[in-house]
Amino acid sequence: MRLISTKYKGILRCSSSLNMMSLKEIQSILNAEEIGPEELMKCALGIKQTEIQAYCVLVNQGPVSIQEATEHLDRSRSTAQRLLQNLVEKGLATREEELIGLGGYRYVYRAVSPNRLKISITETLDKWYNRMMDELDSLPEKIVELKCTEK
């Protein structure tokens, strides 16, 4: 069994998003002439285009409240809130309380740094690669075990 690189262990939660994509979708991305950051994020992190837009707002605007995210994303409040919450759940953003006025507070969302995002993607790809190599190592035995029937 191959060991998964521990170089990036514990920095960000690693998503199992490669399991959410079909092999055909992954193959399509890998066969593309160019793989941009959006394709890489979609494939490795399993996030949607709207979540990528929300992440970009957090990176470019700094910490934002739900109201500010609503304006920057041109989405309803509930949609903006759901997008930001998804980013928090996927380890791409954090939510913090910020004091305002006379004892009140609001939540602000901050993106994890693009460098931490890179580490998370690298960790996901390392895990996927090691899993595929483990399967490849046992391929000859598994092919013999297949029950192939002719039609």
C-alpha positions as CSV (number, residue, x, y, z in Angstrom):
1,M,0.0,0.0,0.0
2,R,1.3,3.4,-0.9
3,L,1.6,6.0,1.8
4,I,-0.3,9.3,1.5
5,S,1.9,12.3,1.7
6,T,1.8,13.7,5.2
7,K,3.4,16.9,4.1
8,Y,0.1,18.7,4.1
9,K,-1.8,16.7,6.8
10,G,-4.0,18.6,9.1
11,I,-3.9,22.0,7.3
12,L,-7.3,21.8,5.8
13,R,-10.1,19.2,5.7
14,C,-9.7,17.2,2.6
15,S,-12.8,16.8,0.6
16,S,-13.9,13.6,-1.0
17,S,-15.1,15.5,-3.9
18,L,-13.3,13.4,-6.5
19,N,-15.8,10.7,-5.4
20,M,-18.6,13.1,-6.3
21,M,-17.5,13.5,-9.9
22,S,-17.8,10.7,-12.4
23,L,-14.6,9.4,-13.9
24,K,-15.9,10.7,-17.2
25,E,-16.1,14.3,-15.8
26,I,-12.6,14.0,-14.3
27,Q,-11.2,12.6,-17.6
28,S,-12.8,15.5,-19.5
29,I,-11.1,18.0,-17.3
30,L,-7.7,16.2,-17.5
31,N,-8.0,16.0,-21.3
32,A,-8.7,19.7,-21.7
33,E,-6.0,21.8,-23.3
34,E,-5.9,24.1,-20.4
35,I,-6.9,23.6,-16.8
36,G,-7.8,26.9,-15.1
37,P,-8.2,27.6,-11.5
38,E,-12.0,27.2,-11.7
39,E,-11.8,23.7,-13.2
40,L,-9.2,22.7,-10.6
41,M,-11.3,23.9,-7.8
42,K,-14.4,22.2,-9.1
43,C,-12.6,18.9,-9.6
44,A,-10.5,18.8,-6.5
45,L,-12.9,20.5,-4.1
46,G,-16.3,19.6,-5.5
47,I,-17.5,23.2,-5.4
48,K,-19.9,24.9,-7.7
49,Q,-19.3,28.0,-9.9
50,T,-21.3,30.2,-7.5
51,E,-19.2,29.0,-4.6
52,I,-16.1,29.9,-6.5
53,Q,-17.5,33.4,-7.1
54,A,-18.3,33.7,-3.4
55,Y,-14.7,32.6,-2.5
56,C,-13.3,35.2,-4.9
57,V,-15.4,37.9,-3.3
58,L,-13.9,37.0,0.1
59,V,-10.4,36.9,-1.3
60,N,-10.7,40.2,-3.1
61,Q,-12.9,42.2,-0.7
62,G,-11.5,40.9,2.6
63,P,-13.9,40.0,5.4
64,V,-17.5,40.6,4.4
65,S,-20.9,40.5,6.1
66,I,-23.9,38.7,4.6
67,Q,-25.2,42.1,3.5
68,E,-21.9,43.0,1.7
69,A,-21.8,39.5,0.1
70,T,-25.4,39.9,-1.1
71,E,-24.3,43.1,-2.9
72,H,-21.1,41.8,-4.4
73,L,-22.6,38.5,-5.6
74,D,-25.8,40.1,-6.8
75,R,-27.8,37.3,-5.1
76,S,-30.6,37.2,-2.5
77,R,-29.6,37.3,1.2
78,S,-30.5,33.7,1.7
79,T,-28.5,32.6,-1.4
80,A,-25.5,34.6,-0.3
81,Q,-25.8,33.1,3.3
82,R,-26.0,29.6,1.9
83,L,-23.0,30.1,-0.4
84,L,-20.9,31.4,2.5
85,Q,-22.0,28.7,4.8
86,N,-21.0,26.1,2.2
87,L,-17.6,27.6,2.0
88,V,-17.2,27.4,5.8
89,E,-18.4,23.8,5.8
90,K,-15.8,22.9,3.0
91,G,-13.0,24.6,4.9
92,L,-12.6,27.5,2.4
93,A,-13.8,30.2,4.7
94,T,-14.2,31.1,8.4
95,R,-17.1,32.8,10.2
96,E,-16.4,35.2,13.0
97,E,-18.4,37.5,15.3
98,E,-17.7,41.2,14.9
99,L,-18.8,43.6,17.5
100,I,-20.9,46.6,16.4
101,G,-22.4,49.5,18.2
102,L,-23.9,49.0,21.7
103,G,-23.2,45.4,22.4
104,G,-24.5,44.1,19.0
105,Y,-22.6,41.9,16.7
106,R,-22.7,40.6,13.1
107,Y,-21.0,37.7,11.4
108,V,-18.2,38.3,8.9
109,Y,-16.7,35.7,6.6
110,R,-13.0,35.4,5.7
111,A,-11.5,33.3,2.9
112,V,-8.7,30.9,3.7
113,S,-5.6,32.1,1.9
114,P,-5.1,31.0,-1.7
115,N,-1.9,29.3,-0.5
116,R,-3.9,27.2,2.0
117,L,-6.4,26.5,-0.8
118,K,-3.5,25.2,-2.9
119,I,-2.4,22.9,0.0
120,S,-5.9,21.5,0.3
121,I,-6.1,20.8,-3.4
122,T,-2.7,19.2,-3.3
123,E,-3.8,17.0,-0.4
124,T,-6.9,15.9,-2.2
125,L,-5.0,15.1,-5.4
126,D,-2.4,13.1,-3.4
127,K,-5.1,11.0,-1.8
128,W,-6.8,10.4,-5.1
129,Y,-3.5,9.5,-6.8
130,N,-2.5,7.1,-4.1
131,R,-5.9,5.4,-4.1
132,M,-5.7,5.0,-7.9
133,M,-2.2,3.6,-7.7
134,D,-3.3,1.1,-5.0
135,E,-6.1,0.0,-7.3
136,L,-3.7,-0.3,-10.2
137,D,-1.3,-2.4,-8.2
138,S,-4.1,-5.0,-7.6
139,L,-5.5,-4.7,-11.1
140,P,-4.2,-8.0,-12.5
141,E,-5.7,-10.1,-9.7
142,K,-9.0,-8.2,-9.9
143,I,-9.3,-8.7,-13.6
144,V,-8.9,-12.5,-13.1
145,E,-11.7,-12.3,-10.5
146,L,-14.1,-10.5,-12.9
147,K,-17.0,-12.6,-14.1
148,C,-17.1,-11.7,-17.7
149,T,-20.0,-13.1,-19.7
150,E,-20.4,-13.1,-23.5
151,K,-23.6,-11.8,-25.0
